[in-house]
Amino acid sequence: MAPNMLNALLWKRRILSNNMRLLLYPKKSALTTQLSVAIEYGSNSDPEDRSGAAHLVEHMLAGGSKERINRSQSIESIGGTIEYSTSYEDTIIITDIIPNRIAETARILSEQLFDSTFEESNFKTEQKTVLNEIAEASDDPWKTLEVTLRKNLFKNHPIRLPTLGLRRTVSGMSLAEVKEAHSTKYVPENLVLILTGKFSDAALETVLKDFSIPTREHAPSKIATCTEYGNHAHETTIQKKGISQTYFSIGARTVPANHPDAPTLDLVETLMGSGVSSRLFVTLRLKNPLAYTIDARHELGSDFGYFHIDCAIRENNLPKTQRFIKEAISGMRDERVSEDELKKCKNIIIADTLRTIDSSQDLPLTLADFERKFNNENALFDYVNLIQNVSTNDINEAARKYLGEERLSSVIIIPKTSS
């Protein structure tokens, strides 16, 4: 990759006096500004008996009072957008605005984050909304596939629990518990302020005034990392009403994002399931039209990782599909990948990385993700260099280490016929 393209993978990072982190990625050619905040509090931080607290707090940030709703709507009234989301390891709010509205947006965003006012009636409304969201997810066979595979692979780690929360814990949660989670987690030490797109130094200083919230005397305690151990479930079959296809997932536990083998496994993902030239697409779409959707993913967090392949097929095609997928996994372990195929996959990953930099919506998410995992403004630059240095031998070794037959677990969801 040319030096100027590699330089595009770098951003500026500062630690503010209140220990809040600041990430800056200015774009001279941009016409809009993205002011975002990532809170390092996601569903993995919640104990099982309070599963869904992080997600419910996120809902309350946006709709926990009449004033909060008005603030969110006021972003739209000036032509901007505001989005709230919760993941396993953080909650993020992304605003996309025109540059001359930065000061106003910073004030609104700061108030949404640090205002401790939440109303009981709004809590009941948001609680019902989250329960509806959980019900909707349970109807989705892809979500059921995803959650069940994680339960098979992880017996101890909180990644086994859904980001949305559990119906029993969300329905039993109180406003007092939500307020407690907000007051202890939404503090400067846990926050990453991200400014991307078009902005001036003067605009930055205006933003920082609204986020000069003093640090607390005691930093919030972080949830200890969880090391997964022991055996996993090998296969789970579920019957589900209202579907016509059979859904199949197979996967294995791997490594966290900062592990040396992580970039190699990302290349295994690309070899197997990224794009129309990937091995699984060619086998299951072009040569044998068995599936419309066929996907391979390497999911990574600060202290977890897992690889999975998902597809939907006709029930009578399941045995053949399983055989093709297992043969593809075996090929990763035992057959040498050609230099041309490996180079192609490296190009795919690098180009996809550059596209995230180009995207006003993806860039804040990418910066937040790499900050959470690496705490380093050079992390994306370093990642691309690691990808470029992966060899064909590395592919075989990683596949043998993490995708051996004895490590694999699978989930099958079949249509339930009425009796």
N, C-alpha and C positions, 0 to 999 in steps of 0.2 A: 504494500500500500504506500502511496506517495506520502511524504512527510506532512504536507498541508492537510491531507485527509486524516492522518493520525492525530494531528493537532486539534481537529474538530471534535475529538473524543475527550478533550480536557475541559474542565470547568474550574471556577474559582470557589474556594471554600474558606470560610472564616468562622471562628468561635467568638460569639458576642460576650459581653461582660456578664450576662446572666446565664451563660453556658448554652444558650440556644445556638444551633448551628445554622449558618447561612450559606446557601449554594447559589452561585450566579452564573448564568449562561446567556450573555447578551447576543442578539442577532441584529446586525445592522440592517439587513434587508427585510426584517420582519415588519409587519404592519400592525400587529397586536401584541399585547403583553399578557403573560401568564404569571399570576401571583398565587402561589400554592403553599400549603403547610402540610407536612407529614408528621403525624403523631406516632411515636413508636409504642403504640398500644393497639394490639390486634387480638383476634380471638385466641391465639395461643397463650396469651397472658392471663386468660380467665380460668379459674379452677372449674372442674366439671360441674360442681353444684351451682355455678353462676355462668354457665356457658351461654353466650349471647349478650353478655353485658357490654362488651366493646361495641357490638353492632347496635345495641339499643341506645347507647350514648351517642353514637353517630347520628341516629335518627333524631334524638333530642336536640342535638346541636342545630339541626335545620328546622325542626318543628316543635320544639319544647315549650314555646310560648308564642303569644300573638306577635310580640316584638321580633322574635327570631324569624318567624315566617315573613314578616314585613321586610326584614333585612335581606333575606334570600331573594325575595321578589324585587327588591330595589336594585339588585345587581342586573336583573333582566331589564329593568326600566331604563338603564343607561346603556343598553345594547350588549351587555355582557352575559356570560354563562357562569354558573356555579354548580359543581358536582361534588357530592359526598360519597365516599366508599370505604368499606372495611375489608381488610384482607387478614391473613393469618398473623402477620407481624406488624401491621400498622393500620392507621386510619388516615385517609388523605382527603383534603379539600382542594379542589383546583378551580380557580377563577380564570376566565379568559376575557380580556377587556381591551378597549382602545386606550392608548397610552395616556391620554390626558385625564383619565379617570383613576389613575393609580392611587392617588391620595385617598379618594373616597372609598375605594375598594379595600385598601389597607385598614381603614378605620372599621369598616363593616366586618371584615374577616377577623380582626382582633377582638371585636365585641362578641362575635359568635363563639370564639374559642374560650375566652376568659370570663365572660358573663356567667355567673353561677345561678342565675334565675331560671328555674324550670317549674312549670305549672302542672298540677295534678291532672287536670282535665286533658291537657295536651299529652301527658304521659300515657293515659289510658288509650288515647287515640293512636299514638305511635306504637304502643304495645300490641294493639290489635293489628296494626299495619304489618309489624314484623311477623306476627303469627300467620297472617295471610301470605306473607312472603315465604315462610317456612312451608306452608301447605302447598304453595305453588311449586316450590322446589321438589317436594316429595312426589308430585305428579310427573316430574320430568325424569324419564328413564336415564338420561345422561348424568343427571345429578345423582340419582340413586346408584348408578354404576361407580361414579367417582367416590362417593362417600363410603360405599361398601368395600371398595378396594383398599382405601386408606385404613379402614377398620381391620381388614385382613392383615395388612402389612405392619401396622403400628398398634401395639397393645398398651404402651405406656405414654407415648408422646401425645400432647394435645392436638396435633395435626389430625388425629383420628376423629375429632369432633368437627361438625360443620361450622363454617364461619358465621352463618346466620344465627346459630344457637339451637338449642333443643326446645321443643314445644313446652315440655314440663318446666324447664328452668326459666324460660322467658315469661311464661304465664304466671309463674310464682314470684317474679322479681318485683321489688317495690321501688318507688321513686327515691326513697332514701338510699338504696343501694346504688342506683344510677348516679345520684349526686356524689356519693362517696367515690365511685370510680372516676368521675369527672374531676373532682378536687385533687385526687392523688396522682392521676396520670397526665392530666392536661396542664403540665408545668413546663417551664422553659427547658429544663434538662432533657425532656423527652421530645422536644420539638425541632423540626428541621424546616426552616423558612427557605422557599425556593422562588427565585425570580428569573424568568426566562423571556426571550423575545425582545421587544423594543422598550428600552428604558434608559434614562439618563442617570448620572451620579446624583443629581439633585432629587430625582424621584426616589432613588434608593434611600437617601437620607430621610425623606418623608416617611417611607415605609418603616424604617427602623425606629422612628419615634413612637409609632403605634405598637411596636413589639418590644419595647424596652421594659417589659414586665419584670419586676425584681425576682431573683431566684429565691427559692425557699431555703430555710435554714438546713433542712435535711432533704437530700435528693431522694426521690422515690426508689424503693427497692426494685430491682429488676427480677423477673422470673428466671430462676436458674435454668441453664440449658439442660435438656433431657436427652440422655443417650438411650437409644432403643436397643433392646437385647432380646434374646430368646427366639423361639420358633414363631412362625406366622401360620395363619390358616392357608391351606393350599388351594381350596376351591370352594366357592359359595354359589349356589343356584337359587334364584328368586323367581317366583311366579308373580306376574303383575298384570292386572286388568287394564284394558283400554289401549293396548299396544298391538301392532301387527308384525313388527320386526323382533328379532332376537338381538340383544345387545351383549357384547363380549368385551371384556377388559382383561389384560394380563400385565403384570408388573412386578417390580422388585424394589426393595430399599436400596438406596445408593449412598451418597455422601452430601454433606452441607456445601454451600456455595464456595467457601474459602478452601476447600480441599483441593490438592493438586490434580486429582482425577476428574474434577467437575467439568473443565472445558472439553476433555476427551469424551465424556458421556454426552455432552451437548452435541458433539459431532456425530455420535452414534444416533442420537435423536434425528438429526438432519439426514443422515444416510438412510435411516429407516422410513421416515414419514414426512419429510418436508418437501412439498412441491410435487409437480407432475412427473418428475424423473426419479423420485425416491423409490426405494425397493418395494415397499409395501403398496404404493400407488400402482406401480407397474404390474405387480403380481395380482392384486385384488381388484383393480379397475380396468387395466388395459388387456392383460393376458387372460384373466379369469374374472368376468364381470360379476363379482360376488357382493360387493359393497359400494355404496355411494360415498359414505364417510369412512375414512380410515386415517387415524391420527396417531402419531407417536410424540410423547412429551417427556422432558426431563424437568421435573418440578424441584425447585431448590429454595431453601430457606437458610437462616443463620445457623440452625442446628438440626436440620433434617434434609433429606433428599429422597426422591423416588422416581423411577422410570416406569412409564406405562404406555400401552398400545390399546386403542379403543376402536371399535367398529360396530356397525349394525348390519345384520344379514338376515336372510330367510332362515327359519329354524332348521330346515333340512340341509342347509349349506354350512351349518356350524362345524361339523367334524372336519370338512375339507378346509374351512377357513382357519381353524385352530392349527391344522397341520402346516399350512403355508406360513402362518405367523411364527410358529415354533421353528420351522426350517430357516426362516429369515433371521431369527435370534441366534440359532446355531451357527449360521454363516458368519455372523459378527464375531463369534468366539473362535471359529476354526479356519475361516477362509481369509486370505489376504485381500484387503481392499486395494484396488488399483490406485496409483498415484493420481491419475486423472479424475477418478471419482472422488477421492479425498479432496483434491484441489477445488473441484466444483462445490463441494459442501462447505469448505472454508469460505469460498466466495459468497455463498448464500448467507452464511452467518454474518460476515462482515458487512455485506450490503444491507441486510436487515437491521444491523446495528446502526448504520448510517441513516437509514430511514426513520428510526426512532428519534434521531437528532433532528431530522427535518420536520417531524410531526409536532405541532404545538401541543397536542393532547398527550402524546406518548413521552415527550421529553421530561416533563416534571416527574412522571411515574418512574422513568428510568433513573433519573438522578436520585430520587428517594430510595429506590431499590438498591442501588449500589452504595449509597451512604449507609443504609441500614446493615448491609452485609459486610462492607469493607472499611467504612469511615475514612475514605481516601479519594481525593479528587482525581487521582490517576488510575482509579480502578478499572474503568472501561478501556482506557488505553492499554493497560497491562493485560486485560482479558483478551483483547484482540491479538496481542503479541503471543499469548499462550496458545490461542487457537491456531495461529500460523505455524507454531512449532510442533504441533501434534503429528506423530508419525503413524504409518499403517500398523506398526507393531504395537503402538500405544492403544490403538482401537481394539485389537485382539485381546491384549492383556486386560483392559478395562472390562470388556464384555465377559471374559472368563471369570474375572473377579466378582462382578456384580450381577451378571445375567445368566449364571449357571442354572441348570434345570432345577436343582434343589432349592434355589432362592426364589423361584417364581411363584406367584399367587394369581389366581384368576377369579373373575366374577362373571356369571351368566345370568341374564334376565330374559325369561321366556314368557310369551303371552299366556295368560291364564284363561283357559276356556271355561265357560259356564257349565256347571255340572247338571 
